[in-house]
Amino acid sequence: MPTTTTSKSSDRFTVPTKSCEDFGYVAQDTWAQVPAGWSWAEVTAVAVDRQDRVFVFNRGEHPVMVFDQNGKFLRSWGEGVFTRPHGIFIGPDDAVYCTDDLGHTVQKFTPEGRLLFTLGTRGKPSETGSTSIDFRTIVRAGEPFNYPTNLALSPTGDLYISDGYGNARVHKFSAEGQLLFSWGEPGNGPGQFRVPHGIAVDREGIVYVADRENSRIQLFSPDGKFLTEWTNVVRPCQLCITPGGDIFVAELGFRAGMWPGTHPPFAEATGGCLSILDAQGEVKARWGGGVNPCAPGDFFAPHDVRVDSRGDLYVSEVVMSAGGNRGLVDPTCHSLQKFVRKSAR
């Protein structure tokens, strides 16, 4: 079973001193060949299918843009379908699951964008007492969904959905979309959440939840029993697990997406980072920090991370909604970076 991992504040809150090159990666922040005249405003999520095609879920006019691994644009879909894109996940059969937070729905599509089913009712959040996407307004845990965030599949095809901004729960559905059970409530104790924002399931069925505003990753059994927590991360947004067991974590840090009235633990606390943890939750690599957030290899607001079959990484960032719209960074700051693993070449 994964072990409990803790850390000193100085370990996780300090800006990393190493770059992606120190860990064998080369940053490419202009990798995607976006069609002339198109833009994506900000990329909330990214996913990779079995052919290493990259699905870019964004808040522009073309919500799902698909590229090959070299960045060549292939197609787009989803125009007019989503209220506000948030999370994307591709299953082993290449089915595409999209989480629409302001729409309060999760939808399943074919790779070409044909809708297969919808969970939740658009525009009708569940009753949690929440009055906005500010998690601090939640009064009680509720049914699916109230601003859901992300989805992951178990090895047997069950759906685990983090219901984060207006709720404090994880919901488990069957592959056919039947709600099986839910767990979680507002708070910072075991099995409680303050923005369950990201989610992943390993090959043993263990569920990993990025409990963002508690700055931890909680681990659960397939039936929702709390197992342990890892506290050596800073406001984790999303995570993905490789076949080898490494866990890649997009950490928001303390320089973007801060809630009104909240403050970093100290003035120079780290900004956005990308971390690689081993199967026991120990940090193997960490870079970024937001010192030069628009420079290749650094980050402003990491929101999702995925790894392709060659070991290359894709990290998306919510530049505008996390502070670019308030002048914290240049609005043209990168919203998607690829990190090419040099040892794979």
C-alpha positions as CSV (number, residue, x, y, z in Angstrom):
1,M,0.0,0.0,0.0
2,P,1.3,3.5,-0.7
3,T,2.9,5.1,2.3
4,T,2.1,8.4,4.1
5,T,4.3,11.1,2.8
6,T,4.8,14.4,4.7
7,S,7.2,17.3,4.1
8,K,8.6,20.4,5.8
9,S,7.1,23.7,4.6
10,S,10.6,24.7,3.3
11,D,10.6,21.6,1.1
12,R,7.4,22.1,-0.8
13,F,6.8,25.9,-0.6
14,T,10.2,27.0,-1.8
15,V,10.8,27.8,-5.5
16,P,12.6,24.8,-7.2
17,T,16.2,25.3,-8.0
18,K,16.4,22.9,-11.0
19,S,15.0,23.2,-14.5
20,C,13.4,20.6,-16.7
21,E,16.7,20.1,-18.5
22,D,18.2,18.9,-15.3
23,F,15.7,16.0,-15.4
24,G,16.2,15.2,-19.1
25,Y,13.4,17.3,-20.7
26,V,13.4,20.1,-23.3
27,A,10.6,22.6,-23.1
28,Q,8.6,23.5,-26.2
29,D,6.0,26.2,-25.7
30,T,5.2,26.8,-29.4
31,W,4.8,23.2,-30.3
32,A,1.2,23.2,-31.4
33,Q,0.5,24.6,-34.9
34,V,-2.7,26.4,-34.3
35,P,-4.6,27.3,-37.5
36,A,-4.1,30.9,-38.6
37,G,-6.7,33.2,-37.1
38,W,-7.6,30.7,-34.3
39,S,-6.8,31.0,-30.6
40,W,-7.7,29.0,-27.5
41,A,-7.8,31.7,-24.9
42,E,-6.5,29.3,-22.3
43,V,-6.0,25.5,-22.2
44,T,-7.7,23.9,-19.2
45,A,-6.9,20.3,-20.0
46,V,-5.0,18.0,-22.3
47,A,-5.2,14.3,-23.1
48,V,-3.4,11.8,-25.3
49,D,-4.9,8.8,-27.1
50,R,-3.4,5.5,-28.2
51,Q,-2.0,7.0,-31.3
52,D,-0.3,9.8,-29.4
53,R,-2.8,12.3,-30.8
54,V,-3.1,15.2,-28.4
55,F,-6.6,16.6,-27.5
56,V,-6.4,20.2,-26.3
57,F,-9.5,21.2,-24.3
58,N,-9.7,25.0,-24.2
59,R,-12.0,28.0,-23.6
60,G,-11.8,29.4,-27.2
61,E,-14.2,29.1,-30.1
62,H,-13.0,25.6,-30.9
63,P,-13.1,23.8,-27.5
64,V,-11.5,20.5,-28.6
65,M,-8.4,20.8,-30.9
66,V,-6.6,17.7,-32.0
67,F,-3.0,17.6,-33.0
68,D,-0.5,14.8,-33.9
69,Q,2.6,14.3,-31.7
70,N,4.6,16.7,-33.9
71,G,2.1,19.5,-33.4
72,K,0.3,19.3,-36.7
73,F,-3.4,20.3,-36.5
74,L,-5.8,17.5,-37.4
75,R,-9.3,18.7,-36.5
76,S,-11.6,20.4,-34.0
77,W,-15.0,19.7,-32.5
78,G,-17.2,20.7,-29.6
79,E,-18.2,24.1,-30.9
80,G,-21.2,25.4,-29.0
81,V,-21.4,22.3,-26.8
82,F,-19.8,23.4,-23.5
83,T,-20.6,26.1,-21.0
84,R,-17.0,26.2,-19.7
85,P,-14.5,23.5,-20.5
86,H,-12.6,22.1,-17.5
87,G,-11.3,18.5,-17.7
88,I,-10.7,15.9,-20.4
89,F,-9.8,12.2,-20.2
90,I,-9.4,9.6,-22.9
91,G,-10.2,6.0,-22.1
92,P,-8.4,2.8,-23.3
93,D,-10.9,2.6,-26.2
94,D,-10.2,6.3,-27.2
95,A,-13.6,7.5,-25.9
96,V,-13.3,11.1,-24.8
97,Y,-14.8,12.3,-21.5
98,C,-15.2,16.1,-21.0
99,T,-16.0,17.8,-17.8
100,D,-18.0,21.1,-18.1
101,D,-17.8,22.8,-14.7
102,L,-20.2,25.7,-15.2
103,G,-22.5,23.4,-17.1
104,H,-22.6,20.9,-14.2
105,T,-22.1,17.9,-16.6
106,V,-19.7,15.2,-17.7
107,Q,-20.1,14.0,-21.3
108,K,-18.7,11.1,-23.2
109,F,-17.8,11.4,-26.9
110,T,-16.3,9.4,-29.7
111,P,-12.8,10.6,-30.8
112,E,-14.5,12.5,-33.6
113,G,-16.9,14.3,-31.2
114,R,-20.1,12.4,-31.5
115,L,-21.9,12.5,-28.1
116,L,-22.5,9.1,-26.5
117,F,-24.0,10.1,-23.1
118,T,-24.3,13.0,-20.6
119,L,-24.1,12.7,-16.8
120,G,-25.8,15.6,-14.9
121,T,-28.3,18.2,-16.2
122,R,-26.9,21.3,-17.8
123,G,-27.5,24.4,-15.8
124,K,-28.9,22.5,-12.8
125,P,-26.3,22.2,-10.0
126,S,-27.0,19.9,-7.0
127,E,-28.0,21.3,-3.7
128,T,-24.9,22.0,-1.6
129,G,-25.6,25.5,-0.4
130,S,-22.8,26.8,-2.7
131,T,-23.5,30.2,-4.2
132,S,-20.5,30.3,-6.6
133,I,-17.4,28.4,-7.7
134,D,-15.8,29.6,-4.4
135,F,-15.5,26.4,-2.4
136,R,-15.8,28.4,0.9
137,T,-19.5,28.9,0.2
138,I,-20.3,25.1,0.3
139,V,-22.6,24.3,3.2
140,R,-23.0,20.5,2.8
141,A,-21.9,17.7,0.5
142,G,-24.4,16.9,-2.3
143,E,-25.3,14.7,-5.2
144,P,-23.7,15.0,-8.6
145,F,-22.9,17.7,-9.8
146,N,-22.0,21.2,-8.6
147,Y,-19.1,22.5,-10.7
148,P,-17.4,19.1,-11.4
149,T,-13.7,19.2,-12.2
150,N,-12.2,16.0,-13.6
151,L,-12.7,12.3,-14.4
152,A,-10.7,9.1,-14.4
153,L,-11.4,5.5,-15.3
154,S,-10.7,2.4,-13.1
155,P,-9.0,-0.6,-14.7
156,T,-12.5,-2.2,-14.8
157,G,-14.1,0.8,-16.6
158,D,-15.8,2.5,-13.7
159,L,-15.9,6.3,-13.7
160,Y,-14.6,8.3,-10.8
161,I,-15.5,12.0,-11.0
162,S,-14.2,14.8,-8.7
163,D,-17.0,17.3,-8.0
164,G,-14.9,20.1,-6.7
165,Y,-15.8,23.8,-6.8
166,G,-19.4,23.7,-5.6
167,N,-19.3,20.3,-3.9
168,A,-16.7,18.3,-1.9
169,R,-17.2,14.8,-3.1
170,V,-16.0,12.0,-5.4
171,H,-18.7,10.1,-7.3
172,K,-18.2,6.6,-8.7
173,F,-20.3,5.6,-11.7
174,S,-20.5,2.4,-13.7
175,A,-19.2,2.3,-17.2
176,E,-22.8,2.7,-18.4
177,G,-23.3,5.9,-16.3
178,Q,-25.2,4.6,-13.3
179,L,-24.3,6.3,-10.0
180,L,-22.8,3.6,-7.6
181,F,-21.9,5.7,-4.6
182,S,-20.2,9.0,-3.5
183,W,-17.9,10.0,-0.6
184,G,-16.5,13.1,0.9
185,E,-17.5,16.3,2.7
186,P,-16.1,19.8,3.2
187,G,-13.1,20.0,5.5
188,N,-9.4,19.1,5.9
189,G,-9.7,15.7,7.7
190,P,-9.2,12.3,6.1
191,G,-11.8,11.8,3.3
192,Q,-12.7,15.5,3.5
193,F,-12.0,17.9,0.7
194,R,-11.4,21.6,-0.2
195,V,-11.7,21.5,-3.9
196,P,-11.2,17.9,-5.1
197,H,-9.8,19.2,-8.4
198,G,-7.9,16.3,-10.0
199,I,-8.2,12.5,-10.0
200,A,-6.4,9.4,-11.2
201,V,-6.7,5.7,-10.7
202,D,-3.7,3.3,-10.8
203,R,-3.6,-0.3,-12.1
204,E,-4.6,-1.6,-8.7
205,G,-7.7,0.5,-8.6
206,I,-6.4,2.9,-5.9
207,V,-7.9,6.4,-6.4
208,Y,-5.7,9.5,-6.1
209,V,-7.5,12.8,-5.5
210,A,-5.7,16.1,-5.9
211,D,-7.3,17.9,-2.9
212,R,-6.2,21.3,-4.1
213,E,-6.9,23.8,-1.4
214,N,-5.7,21.4,1.3
215,S,-2.4,21.1,-0.6
216,R,-2.4,17.3,-0.6
217,I,-3.1,14.2,-2.6
218,Q,-5.4,11.7,-0.8
219,L,-5.4,8.0,-1.7
220,F,-8.5,5.8,-1.4
221,S,-9.4,2.2,-2.0
222,P,-11.8,1.5,-4.9
223,D,-14.7,1.7,-2.5
224,G,-13.7,5.1,-1.2
225,K,-11.9,4.0,2.0
226,F,-9.2,6.5,3.0
227,L,-5.7,4.9,2.8
228,T,-3.2,7.7,3.2
229,E,-2.3,11.2,2.1
230,W,0.8,12.9,0.5
231,T,1.4,16.4,1.7
232,N,4.5,17.3,-0.3
233,V,2.6,19.2,-3.0
234,V,1.4,22.8,-3.3
235,R,-2.2,23.2,-4.4
236,P,-2.2,20.3,-6.9
237,C,-4.6,20.7,-9.8
238,Q,-4.3,17.3,-11.6
239,L,-2.2,14.2,-11.8
240,C,-1.6,11.3,-14.1
241,I,0.0,7.9,-13.5
242,T,2.4,6.2,-15.9
243,P,2.4,2.4,-16.5
244,G,5.7,2.4,-14.6
245,G,4.0,3.9,-11.5
246,D,5.4,7.4,-11.6
247,I,2.9,10.2,-10.8
248,F,3.1,13.5,-12.6
249,V,1.5,16.4,-10.7
250,A,0.5,19.9,-12.0
251,E,0.8,22.1,-8.9
252,L,-0.8,25.6,-9.0
253,G,1.4,27.1,-6.3
254,F,0.8,30.4,-4.6
255,R,1.2,33.0,-7.4
256,A,-2.0,32.3,-9.5
257,G,-5.6,31.4,-8.8
258,M,-5.6,32.7,-5.2
259,W,-9.0,33.0,-3.7
260,P,-10.0,36.5,-2.4
261,G,-8.7,37.0,1.1
262,T,-6.1,34.2,0.9
263,H,-2.4,34.6,1.0
264,P,0.8,32.5,0.5
265,P,2.5,31.1,3.5
266,F,5.4,33.6,2.9
267,A,6.1,36.3,0.4
268,E,8.4,34.3,-1.9
269,A,6.5,31.0,-1.8
270,T,6.6,29.0,-5.0
271,G,4.4,29.5,-8.0
272,G,3.3,26.8,-10.4
273,C,5.4,23.7,-10.6
274,L,5.5,20.3,-12.3
275,S,6.5,17.4,-10.0
276,I,7.2,13.8,-10.6
277,L,6.6,11.5,-7.6
278,D,7.4,7.8,-7.3
279,A,4.9,5.2,-6.3
280,Q,5.5,5.9,-2.6
281,G,4.9,9.6,-3.1
282,E,8.5,10.7,-2.8
283,V,9.6,13.6,-5.1
284,K,11.8,12.5,-7.9
285,A,11.8,15.8,-9.9
286,R,10.3,19.2,-9.6
287,W,10.7,22.3,-11.7
288,G,9.1,25.7,-12.4
289,G,8.2,28.0,-9.6
290,G,6.9,31.0,-11.6
291,V,9.9,33.2,-11.3
292,N,9.7,33.8,-15.0
293,P,6.3,32.4,-15.6
294,C,6.1,33.0,-19.4
295,A,9.6,31.6,-20.1
296,P,9.7,28.1,-21.7
297,G,10.0,25.5,-18.9
298,D,8.4,27.7,-16.2
299,F,4.7,28.1,-15.3
300,F,2.1,30.5,-14.2
301,A,-0.9,28.3,-13.6
302,P,-0.4,24.6,-14.3
303,H,-3.8,22.9,-14.5
304,D,-3.3,19.5,-16.2
305,V,-0.6,17.1,-17.2
306,R,-0.4,14.1,-19.5
307,V,2.3,11.8,-20.7
308,D,2.4,10.1,-24.1
309,S,3.8,6.7,-25.1
310,R,7.3,8.2,-25.8
311,G,7.5,9.8,-22.3
312,D,6.9,13.3,-23.5
313,L,4.8,15.6,-21.3
314,Y,2.0,18.0,-22.0
315,V,1.2,20.7,-19.4
316,S,-1.8,23.0,-19.8
317,E,-2.3,26.3,-17.9
318,V,-5.3,28.5,-17.1
319,V,-3.4,31.7,-17.7
320,M,-6.3,34.2,-18.0
321,S,-8.8,33.0,-15.4
322,A,-5.9,32.5,-12.8
323,G,-4.7,36.1,-13.1
324,G,-3.8,37.0,-16.6
325,N,-7.1,38.8,-16.8
326,R,-6.0,40.9,-13.9
327,G,-2.6,41.8,-15.3
328,L,-0.5,39.3,-13.2
329,V,1.1,38.0,-16.4
330,D,1.0,39.0,-20.1
331,P,-2.2,37.6,-21.6
332,T,0.0,36.0,-24.4
333,C,1.8,33.8,-21.9
334,H,1.9,30.2,-23.0
335,S,-1.1,28.0,-22.1
336,L,0.3,24.7,-23.3
337,Q,3.8,23.4,-23.2
338,K,5.3,20.2,-24.4
339,F,8.3,18.7,-22.6
340,V,10.3,16.3,-24.8
341,R,12.2,13.6,-23.0
342,K,15.7,13.6,-24.4
343,S,16.5,10.1,-23.3
344,A,13.6,8.8,-25.5
345,R,15.3,10.0,-28.7
